[in-house]
Amino acid sequence: MIRTSGEDHLVSTVQEDCQNGISIDLFLHISLIPAVLITGVLSFLQKRAQQLTIDRRLPFLRGRFAIVVPLDTIGNLSNRWSYGFAFGAISSTVLLLFSERYIPFIVPAWAKPIMFLIGALEVGLVYFPFFACLSTPFRTAGAVLGIIYSLSWIIITVWDTFTCPSGEILGKYEKIISQWPCILSLVFLLGRFIYMLIKAIRIHLKLEQEDPEELIGQHQVEHVKSLLGKPPAQSMHLSWFQSRVYKWDPNFKFPNRIIGTIIISLIGLYMMTLADYSLSNVAFDQMDRWKNTLKYLVTSCNETEALGAMIPQLEEFIDVARKSWLATTIFASLNSVAYTFHVLACYRKHLKRLWKGQKGFLPEKFHNPRSASSVASIVRYSGWQIAFTLWGYLIVHFVHFLFALLFVYLLVLPIQHGQTLSMLKNLGIILLTIVLVIALVILQVALVQIFFLQDKMSTTDKQKPLALNNRKAFHCFNYFFFFYNVVMGISNCILRLLFSTVVGTWLVSRIDRTIMQRGYETMDAGYSTWVGMIFADHYHNNPVMVCFCQLLVSNTLEKNNAETAYSTFSNISETPANSQAKRRWRLFYTLLRNPHLILLRKHHLSSPSSLQTSSSPLSEAVVHAWVMASQTQSRQTESQSLPEIPFTPAEDC
C-alpha cells in the first residue's frame, strides 16, 4: 500500500481537521467519573451479608455499600456471550495499554512502569459498569444504568470513527477498519441491557416468572445422567464439522472467562494483523527509497562494479522479502486463530480427563498443585493468554518468514535463474546425508531385531522379549557401530537443537503446552498458570460434585420449608375428611412422642378415668402418655409451672 504525495497531503489535512473533534483517549479519562458514580449506585443498592463497625457508627446505612461483583469467573455460566461482548468492547483499550500513547503526558523513564499500572487500574474502573450492570441482582437499575452508559460510549465512538476515520498506520479509513468490532460489541451490550429492562418490567408486572437460582446447570445434569445411565443405542447425528473438525459435546459449556479471553484474543489478532500489514508496507517502502538513493549514488559517483552488482541483488531481496512477508502474514494469522480455538478443545479435553481422575497427561510435579497457586492462576490466565497469543503471532510470523526466505532462495530463485541442475545437486547432497543418517538408525534397529534378540516366548506376543541373543556377535556389532554413531551424533545434536528451537518458537503462544524439557516444566510460568487454572475449575465445576451439592441444598430447603416425614402419612387427595384425619394422626403422634404437652392442652383431662371409656389402641396410648405426664408433674415441687419445651413433632424431646 504505497501512498502518493497527494494522498499523504489528504491524510495530513484530514488529521488537521480532526484535531478539533472528540478524542477517545480523552473521553476514556473523563468516563472515570460516571463509572465511579454508577459503581457507587450499584454498591448502595446491595446490602452486606455481615455487619461491620461502620454499621454501628452509621446505623442509617443499614448495611448498604456492599462489594459489587463484576462477573463470576469460576462458577457462573449465565450471560456468557454478554460478558464475552463486554470483553470485546474493551479490546481496543486493552491493546492500547501495550503502547505509550495511553499516557497523556510525558513521564520519566523510571516512572513508566508505575504509570502503566495506574493506567491498567483506570481502564478497569472505566469499563467496570459494563460488567457490574450485567451481574447486579437489581436488574432494573442495572439495565437503566447500562443503557445510559453503553449508549454514551456508542455515540462517542461512532462520532469519532466516522468524522475522523484516518490514522497514522492504516491510512484514510483506519478507525473504521479497526473499530468496528468494538462498536459491534457495544451495540450488542445495548441490546442486552434493553432486553434486561423489558424482562425486569415483565417480572414486576407478574407477566413472567424470575429464573430460579441453582448451583447446577442443565448441561451438568445431562452429563451426570449420561454417566449414570446406559449409553444410547443410536448415537446423536452430528454434522461433518462436529464429528471431524471439532468433536461436539452438548453437555459441556465454557465459562465466561474463557469466552471473553477468546474474543479479545481474536479481536487483538485482527488488529495486530492489520497493523503488521500496514507497518511492513511502510518499512518496505522505506527500503525501496533507500535502494533508489543508493542506486543514484552509485550511478552518479561512478562507483565500482562490485557495488553496482549489489543493487540488483538488493532489489531482488526487497521484492522477495515483501512477498514472503505478505504471504506469511496470512499463514501466521490463520495459525494463531487455529491455536486460539485449539485452546478451547484442550481446555475441555483436560477438564474431562480430570473429571475422570486421570492425571497422567500432566507432569508428575503438577499432580497436586498448591491451592493458592491454582486460585492465582485463574486471575493470571486471561491476561497471559491474550499476551501470549499476540506476541506468539509476531514470533511465529517471523519464523514463517525465515522459512519462506529459505524456500525461495533454495528452490524458487535457482529455478528462475536457470540453475536447476546446481540446485538439484545441492539438494541431493543434503537429502543423501539425511537419508544415510536415517538409514543407519533403521539398520541398527533391524539388525538387533533379527539377530540379537531371543525368539518370542509365545505366538501371541506382539514383540520379542528384551533378552539378548548371540552376545559375542552383538559386542562386535556394538564396537564397529561406535565410530559411525560418533559421526551421526554430531548431525543429530545439531538437528536436536534446531528442532527444539523451531518447535519451541512455534508453540510459544500455546499456553496449554510446555516448551521446556522434561523435569523443567515448573520453569514455564505460562504452563504452570494453565495447570493451576484447570485444577481450580475442576474442583469448583466438576458436574458430579456440583450435582451432589445441589442435592444437599435441595434436601435442606425441603426440610426447612416442607412438612416433616409423618405429615405425608397418606397420599390421598385432600378433602375435608382427609385433612381432619391427618390432623388427628399428627396430634396423636406428637402427644405420643411428647407426653408433657398433654398437660399444656386447653382441654386436658382431669383424671384418667374419662379416657377409659374407649378401648381402642389410640385411647390406651393416650392414657399411658397422660400417666407419664402426671408423674412428671408430681415431681415438680418448687414450681407450679412447667418449663417451656420446644415443639419437635418429628423428634424426641
C-alpha positions in Angstrom: 0.0 0.0 0.0 2.0 3.0 -1.3 0.5 6.4 -0.9 1.3 9.3 -3.3 2.2 12.7 -2.2 -1.4 13.8 -2.9 -2.8 11.1 -0.6 -0.3 12.0 2.1 -1.4 15.6 1.9 -5.1 14.5 2.1 -4.4 12.4 5.2 -2.5 15.2 6.9 -5.3 17.6 6.0 -7.9 15.3 7.5 -5.8 14.8 10.6 -5.6 18.6 11.0 -9.3 18.9 10.6 -9.9 16.2 13.2 -7.9 17.9 15.8 -11.0 19.7 17.0 -13.1 16.6 17.2 -13.7 14.2 20.1 -10.7 12.3 21.4 -11.5 8.7 22.5 -8.4 8.8 24.8 -9.7 12.0 26.5 -13.2 10.5 26.8 -11.7 7.4 28.4 -10.2 9.5 31.2 -13.4 11.6 31.6 -15.5 8.4 31.8 -13.9 7.6 35.1 -16.3 9.9 36.9 -19.6 8.4 35.7 -18.1 4.9 36.1 -17.4 5.6 39.7 -20.9 7.0 40.2 -22.6 4.0 38.6 -20.5 1.7 40.7 -21.4 3.7 43.8 -25.1 3.4 43.0 -25.0 -0.3 42.5 -23.0 -0.7 45.7 -25.6 1.4 47.6 -28.4 -0.9 46.4 -26.8 -4.0 47.7 -26.6 -4.9 51.4 -23.7 -6.6 53.1 -24.2 -10.1 54.5 -22.3 -9.3 57.7 -22.4 -6.1 59.7 -19.2 -4.1 60.1 -18.1 -1.5 62.6 -19.2 1.3 60.3 -22.8 0.0 60.5 -22.8 0.5 64.3 -21.4 4.0 63.9 -23.7 4.9 61.0 -26.9 2.9 61.5 -28.8 4.8 58.8 -26.7 3.0 56.2 -28.5 -0.3 57.0 -25.7 -2.4 55.6 -25.5 -0.5 52.3 -22.5 -0.1 50.1 -21.6 -3.8 49.6 -19.0 -5.1 47.2 -20.1 -5.1 43.6 -19.0 -8.2 41.7 -18.3 -7.5 38.0 -18.5 -11.2 36.9 -18.2 -14.6 38.4 -15.2 -16.1 36.6 -15.4 -19.5 38.3 -18.9 -21.0 38.5 -21.4 -18.7 36.7 -22.4 -19.8 33.2 -25.2 -17.4 32.6 -24.9 -14.4 30.2 -21.6 -15.9 28.9 -21.8 -14.2 25.5 -22.9 -10.9 27.1 -19.8 -10.9 29.2 -17.8 -12.0 26.1 -19.0 -9.0 24.1 -18.3 -6.8 27.2 -14.7 -8.0 26.8 -14.9 -7.3 23.1 -15.9 -3.7 23.9 -12.7 -3.2 25.9 -10.4 -4.9 23.5 -9.2 -1.8 21.7 -8.3 -0.1 25.0 -6.6 -3.3 26.3 -4.4 -3.2 23.3 -3.7 0.5 23.9 -2.1 -0.4 27.2 0.8 -2.0 25.3 1.7 1.4 23.8 3.0 4.6 25.4 0.3 6.6 23.7 -2.1 5.9 26.5 -0.1 8.1 28.9 -1.5 11.7 28.3 1.7 13.4 29.4 5.5 12.9 29.4 6.9 11.0 32.4 10.5 10.0 33.1 11.6 6.5 32.1 11.7 5.2 35.7 8.0 6.2 36.2 6.6 4.5 33.1 6.0 1.1 34.8 4.1 2.8 37.6 2.1 4.7 35.1 1.2 1.6 33.2 -0.1 0.0 36.4 -2.1 3.1 37.2 -3.4 3.1 33.6 -4.5 -0.5 33.9 -6.4 0.3 37.1 -8.1 3.3 35.4 -9.2 1.1 32.4 -10.6 -1.5 34.8 -12.6 1.2 36.6 -13.9 2.8 33.4 -15.2 -0.5 32.0 -16.4 -1.8 35.3 -20.0 -0.6 34.8 -20.5 -2.8 31.7 -19.8 -6.0 33.8 -21.4 -4.7 37.0 -24.7 -3.8 35.3 -24.8 -7.3 33.8 -24.2 -9.1 37.1 -26.1 -7.0 39.6 -29.2 -8.6 41.1 -31.1 -5.3 40.8 -32.0 -5.9 37.1 -34.0 -2.7 36.6 -31.3 -0.3 37.9 -28.6 -2.3 36.2 -30.4 -2.2 32.9 -31.1 1.5 33.0 -27.6 2.5 34.0 -26.2 0.1 31.4 -28.3 1.6 28.7 -27.2 5.1 29.5 -23.5 4.2 29.8 -23.3 2.0 26.7 -25.3 4.4 24.7 -22.9 7.2 25.6 -19.9 5.1 24.5 -21.6 4.1 21.2 -22.3 7.8 20.4 -18.8 9.0 21.2 -17.1 6.0 19.4 -19.3 6.2 16.3 -18.9 10.0 16.1 -15.1 9.9 16.4 -14.8 6.9 14.0 -16.9 8.4 11.1 -16.0 12.1 11.5 -12.2 11.4 11.9 -11.6 8.0 10.2 -8.0 8.5 9.2 -5.0 7.2 11.1 -1.2 7.0 11.0 -1.0 3.3 10.2 -3.9 2.2 8.0 -4.4 5.5 6.3 -7.7 7.1 5.3 -10.1 4.5 6.9 -8.1 3.3 9.8 -10.6 3.8 12.6 -13.5 2.3 10.6 -11.5 -0.8 9.8 -10.1 -1.2 13.4 -13.0 0.0 15.5 -16.0 -2.0 14.0 -15.5 -5.0 16.4 -15.7 -2.6 19.4 -18.7 -0.8 18.0 -20.5 -4.1 17.3 -19.8 -5.3 20.9 -21.2 -2.0 22.3 -24.3 -2.4 20.2 -24.8 -5.9 21.4 -24.4 -4.8 25.0 -27.0 -2.1 24.4 -29.4 -4.6 23.1 -28.8 -6.9 26.1 -29.5 -4.1 28.5 -32.7 -3.3 26.7 -33.7 -6.9 26.9 -32.9 -7.0 30.7 -35.1 -3.9 31.2 -38.0 -5.4 29.4 -37.7 -8.7 31.2 -37.5 -6.9 34.6 -40.6 -4.9 33.8 -42.5 -8.1 32.8 -41.4 -9.8 36.1 -42.6 -6.7 38.1 -45.9 -6.9 36.3 -46.1 -10.7 37.0 -46.3 -11.4 33.3 -43.1 -13.6 33.6 -41.5 -15.6 36.4 -38.0 -14.9 37.5 -35.5 -17.6 36.7 -34.6 -19.7 39.7 -31.1 -19.6 41.0 -29.5 -23.0 41.3 -26.0 -24.3 41.7 -26.2 -26.7 38.8 -26.9 -26.1 35.1 -28.9 -28.3 32.8 -25.9 -29.4 30.9 -24.3 -30.6 34.1 -27.4 -32.6 34.9 -27.3 -34.2 31.5 -23.6 -35.0 31.9 -24.3 -36.8 35.2 -27.3 -38.6 33.7 -25.0 -39.8 30.9 -22.6 -41.2 33.5 -25.3 -43.0 35.4 -27.4 -44.2 32.5 -26.7 -46.7 29.8 -25.1 -45.4 26.5 -27.7 -44.7 23.9 -28.2 -47.4 21.3 -28.1 -44.9 18.5 -25.6 -42.0 18.7 -26.7 -38.5 18.1 -26.4 -37.3 14.5 -23.5 -34.9 14.1 -22.5 -32.7 11.2 -19.2 -33.1 9.4 -17.7 -30.2 11.3 -18.9 -31.5 14.7 -17.6 -35.0 14.0 -14.4 -34.3 12.1 -13.1 -30.9 13.0 -14.5 -30.3 16.5 -15.9 -33.2 18.5 -19.2 -31.8 19.7 -20.2 -32.2 23.4 -23.6 -30.6 24.2 -23.1 -31.3 27.9 -20.1 -29.0 28.3 -20.1 -25.2 28.5 -17.2 -22.9 28.6 -17.1 -20.3 31.4 -17.4 -16.7 30.6 -13.7 -16.2 31.5 -12.7 -18.5 28.6 -15.1 -16.9 26.1 -14.1 -13.4 27.0 -10.4 -14.3 26.6 -11.0 -15.9 23.2 -13.0 -12.9 21.9 -10.3 -10.4 23.0 -7.6 -12.7 21.5 -9.4 -12.8 18.2 -10.0 -9.1 18.0 -6.4 -8.5 19.1 -5.2 -10.8 16.3 -7.3 -8.9 13.8 -5.9 -5.5 14.8 -2.4 -6.9 15.1 -2.6 -8.3 11.6 -3.8 -5.0 10.2 -1.0 -3.1 12.0 1.5 -5.7 10.9 0.5 -5.5 7.3 0.5 -1.7 7.2 3.8 -1.2 9.1 5.5 -3.8 6.9 4.4 -1.9 3.8 5.8 1.3 5.3 9.1 -0.5 6.1 9.5 -2.0 2.7 8.6 1.4 1.1 11.4 2.9 3.1 13.7 0.2 2.0 12.8 1.0 -1.6 13.6 4.6 -1.1 17.0 3.7 0.4 17.6 1.4 -2.6 16.8 4.2 -5.0 19.1 6.6 -3.1 21.9 4.0 -3.1 21.4 3.4 -6.8 21.5 7.1 -7.5 24.7 7.5 -5.6 26.3 4.5 -7.4 25.5 5.9 -10.9 26.3 9.5 -10.1 29.6 8.8 -8.3 30.8 6.1 -10.8 31.4 3.5 -8.0 33.0 0.1 -8.6 31.3 -2.7 -10.5 31.1 -4.8 -7.3 29.0 -2.2 -5.6 26.9 -1.8 -8.7 26.3 -5.6 -8.8 24.8 -5.4 -5.3 21.9 -3.2 -6.5 20.1 -6.0 -8.4 20.6 -8.4 -5.5 19.2 -5.8 -3.1 16.2 -5.2 -5.4 15.6 -8.9 -5.6 15.9 -9.3 -1.8 13.4 -6.5 -1.2 10.9 -8.0 -3.7 11.3 -11.5 -2.2 11.0 -10.2 1.4 7.9 -8.1 0.6 6.1 -11.0 -1.0 7.3 -13.5 1.6 6.2 -11.3 4.5 2.8 -10.8 2.9 2.3 -14.5 2.3 3.4 -15.5 5.8 1.2 -12.8 7.3 -1.8 -14.8 6.1 -0.4 -18.1 7.3 0.7 -16.7 10.7 -2.8 -15.2 11.3 -4.5 -18.5 10.4 -2.1 -20.4 12.6 -2.8 -18.1 15.6 -6.5 -18.3 15.0 -6.3 -22.1 14.9 -4.3 -22.0 18.1 -6.9 -19.8 19.8 -9.7 -22.2 19.0 -7.5 -25.2 19.8 -7.1 -23.8 23.3 -10.9 -24.4 23.7 -10.6 -28.0 22.7 -7.6 -28.6 25.0 -9.5 -26.9 27.9 -12.4 -29.2 27.5 -10.2 -32.3 27.0 -8.1 -31.6 30.0 -11.0 -30.9 32.3 -12.9 -34.1 31.2 -9.7 -36.1 32.0 -9.5 -34.6 35.4 -13.2 -35.3 36.0 -12.4 -39.0 35.3 -9.5 -38.8 37.8 -6.8 -39.1 35.0 -3.7 -37.0 35.7 -1.2 -38.9 33.6 -1.2 -36.3 30.8 0.3 -33.8 33.3 3.9 -33.9 34.6 4.2 -35.5 38.0 5.2 -32.3 39.7 1.8 -30.8 38.8 -0.4 -33.6 40.1 -1.0 -31.8 43.4 -0.7 -28.1 42.8 -0.9 -25.6 45.7 -4.3 -24.1 46.4 -3.1 -20.5 46.4 -1.3 -21.0 43.1 -4.4 -22.5 41.5 -6.6 -19.7 42.5 -4.0 -17.1 41.5 -3.8 -18.9 38.1 -7.4 -18.0 37.4 -6.5 -14.4 37.9 -3.5 -14.5 35.7 -4.8 -16.8 32.9 -6.9 -14.3 30.8 -4.2 -11.6 30.6 -1.4 -14.1 30.0 -3.3 -15.9 27.3 -4.0 -12.7 25.4 -0.4 -11.5 25.7 0.9 -15.0 24.7 -1.4 -15.0 21.6 -0.4 -11.6 20.4 3.3 -12.0 21.0 3.2 -15.5 19.7 1.7 -14.2 16.4 4.7 -11.9 15.9 7.2 -14.6 16.8 5.5 -17.3 14.6 5.2 -14.8 11.8 9.0 -14.2 11.9 9.7 -17.9 11.9 7.4 -18.4 8.9 9.1 -15.5 7.2 12.6 -17.1 7.6 11.3 -20.5 6.3 9.7 -18.7 3.3 13.0 -16.9 2.5 14.9 -20.2 2.8 12.4 -21.9 0.5 12.6 -19.1 -2.1 16.4 -18.9 -2.1 16.9 -22.7 -2.2 14.2 -23.7 -4.6 12.4 -20.9 -6.4 15.1 -18.5 -7.4 17.6 -21.1 -8.7 14.9 -22.4 -11.0 14.1 -18.9 -12.2 17.8 -18.2 -12.8 18.3 -21.4 -14.8 20.3 -23.1 -12.1 18.1 -26.1 -11.7 20.9 -28.6 -12.0 23.0 -26.9 -9.4 20.1 -26.7 -7.1 19.2 -30.3 -7.6 22.8 -31.3 -6.9 23.0 -29.4 -3.7 19.6 -30.6 -2.7 20.6 -34.2 -3.5 23.7 -33.9 -1.2 21.5 -32.7 1.6 18.9 -35.4 1.1 21.6 -38.1 0.8 23.1 -37.1 4.1 19.7 -37.1 5.8 18.8 -40.5 4.2 22.1 -42.1 5.3 21.6 -41.0 8.9 18.0 -42.3 8.9 19.0 -45.5 7.1 21.8 -46.2 9.7 19.4 -45.7 12.6 16.8 -48.1 10.9 19.6 -50.6 10.1 20.7 -50.8 13.7 17.2 -51.5 14.9 16.6 -54.1 12.1 19.8 -56.0 12.9 19.1 -56.0 16.6 15.5 -57.2 15.9 16.7 -60.1 13.6 20.0 -61.3 15.1 20.4 -60.1 18.7 17.0 -60.7 20.4 15.7 -64.1 21.6 12.6 -65.6 19.9 9.1 -64.9 21.2 8.0 -66.9 24.2 4.5 -67.2 22.8 3.0 -66.8 19.4 0.5 -64.3 20.8 3.3 -61.9 21.8 3.5 -58.7 19.8 7.3 -58.3 20.0 10.3 -60.2 21.1 11.4 -60.2 24.7 14.1 -57.8 25.9 16.7 -60.6 26.1 20.0 -60.7 24.2 21.0 -63.5 21.9 24.3 -64.0 20.1 26.2 -62.0 22.7 29.6 -62.2 21.1 28.3 -61.0 17.7 26.5 -58.2 19.5 29.7 -57.0 21.1 31.4 -56.8 17.8 28.4 -55.1 16.3 28.4 -52.6 19.1 32.2 -51.9 18.7 32.2 -51.2 14.9 29.0 -49.1 15.0 30.6 -46.9 17.8 32.6 -45.0 15.2 29.6 -44.5 12.9 27.5 -43.2 15.8 30.1 -40.6 16.8 29.7 -39.0 13.3 25.9 -39.4 13.4 25.8 -37.9 16.9 27.2 -34.6 15.6 24.5 -34.2 13.0 21.8 -35.4 15.4 22.9 -32.9 18.0 22.5 -30.0 15.5 19.1 -31.4 14.4 18.0 -31.7 18.0 18.9 -28.1 18.8 17.2 -26.9 15.5 14.0 -28.9 16.1 13.8 -27.8 19.7 14.2 -24.2 18.7 11.7 -24.4 15.9 9.1 -26.3 17.9 9.5 -24.2 21.0 9.2 -21.0 18.9 6.3 -22.4 17.0 4.4 -23.3 20.2 5.3 -20.2 22.2 1.7 -19.0 22.1 0.4 -22.4 23.2 -0.1 -21.8 26.9 -1.6 -25.3 27.3 1.7 -27.0 26.4 5.1 -26.6 28.0 8.1 -25.7 25.8 10.5 -26.8 28.5 12.4 -30.1 28.7 11.0 -32.8 31.0 11.8 -32.1 34.6 12.0 -28.3 34.0 8.2 -27.8 33.4 7.9 -25.6 36.5 10.1 -23.0 34.9 7.4 -22.5 32.3 5.2 -19.9 34.0 2.6 -20.0 31.3 2.1 -23.7 31.5 2.0 -23.6 35.3 -0.8 -21.0 35.0 -2.7 -23.3 32.7 -2.4 -26.3 35.0 -3.4 -24.3 38.1 -6.4 -22.9 36.3 -7.8 -26.2 35.1 -7.4 -27.7 38.6 -9.3 -24.8 40.1 -12.1 -25.2 37.5 -12.1 -28.9 38.1 -12.6 -28.5 41.9 -15.3 -25.8 41.5 -17.2 -27.0 38.4 -17.0 -30.8 38.5 -20.5 -31.8 37.4 -20.7 -34.8 39.9 -19.6 -32.6 42.8 -22.0 -29.8 41.8 -24.9 -32.3 41.5 -24.1 -33.6 44.9 -24.0 -30.1 46.4 -27.3 -29.3 44.6 -28.9 -32.4 46.2 -27.7 -31.4 49.6 -29.0 -27.8 49.2 -32.4 -29.1 47.8 -32.8 -31.5 50.7 -32.0 -28.8 53.2 -34.5 -26.5 51.7 -37.2 -29.2 51.6 -36.6 -30.0 55.3 -36.8 -26.3 56.3 -39.8 -25.4 54.1 -41.8 -28.6 53.8 -43.5 -30.6 56.4 -42.0 -33.5 58.3 -42.0 -37.1 57.3 -45.1 -38.1 59.1 -47.0 -35.2 57.6 -47.2 -37.1 54.3 -48.7 -40.1 56.0 -51.4 -40.5 53.4 -51.1 -39.7 49.7 -54.9 -39.5 49.2 -56.3 -36.3 47.6 -57.0 -33.5 50.0 -60.6 -33.5 51.2 -62.1 -32.1 54.5 -62.3 -35.6 55.9 -58.8 -36.5 54.9 -57.5 -33.2 56.3 -59.2 -33.8 59.7 -57.8 -37.4 59.8 -54.3 -36.0 59.1 -54.6 -33.5 61.9 -55.7 -36.2 64.3 -52.9 -38.5 63.3 -50.4 -35.7 63.8 -51.8 -34.9 67.2 -51.6 -38.5 68.3 -48.0 -38.8 67.0 -47.0 -35.6 68.7 -48.6 -36.5 72.1 -47.1 -40.0 72.0 -43.6 -38.6 71.4 -44.0 -35.6 73.8 -46.3 -36.6 76.7 -45.6 -33.4 78.6 -47.6 -31.5 76.0 -50.8 -33.2 77.2 -50.8 -31.1 80.4 -50.4 -27.9 78.3 -53.5 -28.5 76.2 -56.6 -26.5 76.8 -58.9 -29.5 77.3 -56.6 -31.9 79.1 -58.4 -34.5 81.1 -58.5 -34.2 84.9 -58.4 -37.9 85.6 -57.5 -41.0 83.6 -61.0 -42.5 84.2 -62.5 -40.4 81.5 -60.1 -41.8 79.0 -61.0 -45.4 79.7 -64.4 -45.1 78.0 -62.8 -46.3 74.8 -60.9 -49.5 74.4 -59.1 -48.5 71.2 -55.3 -48.6 71.0 -55.3 -44.9 70.5 -57.1 -44.4 73.9 -54.7 -46.7 75.7 -51.7 -45.0 74.3 -53.1 -41.5 75.3 -53.8 -42.9 78.8 -50.3 -44.1 79.1 -49.0 -40.8 77.9 -51.2 -39.0 80.4 -49.9 -41.1 83.3 -46.3 -40.3 82.3 -47.1 -36.6 82.2 -48.9 -36.8 85.6 -45.9 -38.5 87.2 -43.6 -35.8 85.8 -45.9 -33.1 87.1 -45.9 -34.5 90.6 -42.1 -34.3 90.8 -42.2 -30.5 90.4 -42.4 -29.3 94.0 -40.7 -26.0 93.8 -42.6 -24.5 90.9 -46.1 -25.0 89.6 -45.3 -24.0 86.0 -43.7 -26.4 83.6 -40.6 -25.3 81.7 -41.0 -24.5 78.0 -40.4 -27.5 75.8 -39.7 -26.9 72.1 -42.3 -28.3 69.8 -40.5 -31.0 67.9 -43.1 -33.4 66.4 -40.6 -35.4 64.3 -38.0 -35.9 67.1 -38.0 -37.0 70.8 -37.9 -34.2 73.4 
